[in-house]
Amino acid sequence: MKRLAFLLLLVACGDDVRRDRSAAPVSGSRLKLEWYFYGDGSREPNPDAFYDTLIHGRCTPRPWSDGEQRCAPAGDEAVYTNADCTELVGRADQISKPSFFLGYDQLDGERLPARLYYAGPVTTAPASIYERVDGACVGPRFTPSDAMYFELDGETQASGVVALHDTEVIADDRLDLLLRSTDDGLYLPLGLRDRTLDLACRAVDRPSGAVCEPTSVAGAYYFADASCMTPAVGVLFTQQMPPPIVSSPDADGCTSYHAVGDGIPVLYTRNGATCQVAGAQLRGYALGAPIALAPVERTALVDRAHRLQQIVIGVGTERLLDDRMYDTATRLDCRREMFEDAVRCVPAATIQATTLYAPGCTLPVPVAELPGRSCTPIGFATTYSDEGVLELRAIGGQPATPLYSLSTGVCAPYVPPAGRIVHSLGPPIPIDSFVGGHAAGER
């Protein structure tokens, strides 16, 4: 990943206005961006929530009954109290001090919000409740006895709840930029899509340069040969077709992507150090040649006042912020995760620890098994405490003493799979070692 001196993203004129605005999200006149503000002074946008200045509250995107995606505040349900579905009250069973209630319509089996109401004073529970289903008033329905009920103080029509438009813009000869915008001027790049593969993709660094790797792709977890060296894909006989594209690790430790090829008669699977025939319920397919991925630019913007650095992705003339940050303390990318009551930027590339044992197999020893060659640096492994709390541990060198396994039911020296190396782990790292923050909307 490139590291460049920090530059202001907004400039005055010319083609650069469009280019730089693509990297810097912009609030609308009514709907404002929400940001994660970190303790070191850095920030990153939250694509999943906004601040609506008209209703003075946070809102999140949801599909509505009119076919639009709208930004609606949190609210319990407004329910009808008569058989004509003309009278309503708000039923609060999740929010103790509600500001809003959402009215729903059921269309073709799907319940979708259709109206937004302001909460009024507390009222008595209705004798019955009804709902609108495909244009008809249906009921009566069950009336919860433990809910509180409120009068409704005015309705905001669907047209008054901000609509969000998700669109695609051609960025270069292969990639599209995914955008979220509103009629009042909000502009937020969300990600990239590979038109050739017809898949969303995300920018990742590789030794030969950054590329856009497809997301949500099935893996080739089986093999076409009895030595378990040639990857293949297995599909249950109950499935009609194999996936069009699968992933598999290559010789450099990177992930390669392949179209699925012809069927093969026998599938194999690795079981520890042995290679054995896979289950008869699977159909096997060979992999085609690796698919070349689309190149992109990925650059960390250096601002020495902050530990966390924003990462800009460049595709053609378009720019967008990555959903990861660069942590100058760990020298690794980090991603936000919620820990208790705070968001923290924790290492993006981790591996789950494996439990082995000291001689005698009575003392468990957490270790990390890493490939001999890795495309992405992995500096941390995850474990869980006795209370089930996620822990992060630094990955060290190879263990100084032999380790043992109980995988066969017998305490025996552990032999890692071919091409993998066992590494020791340090103690759990205090979670406050990673930068924490909170979400807040612009005003």
Disulfide bonds with the S-S distance in Angstrom:
Cys59-Cys71 2.10
Cys85-Cys137 1.94
Cys201-Cys212 2.09
Cys228-Cys275 1.89
Cys254-Cys375 2.08
Cys334-Cys345 2.06
Cys361-Cys411 1.99
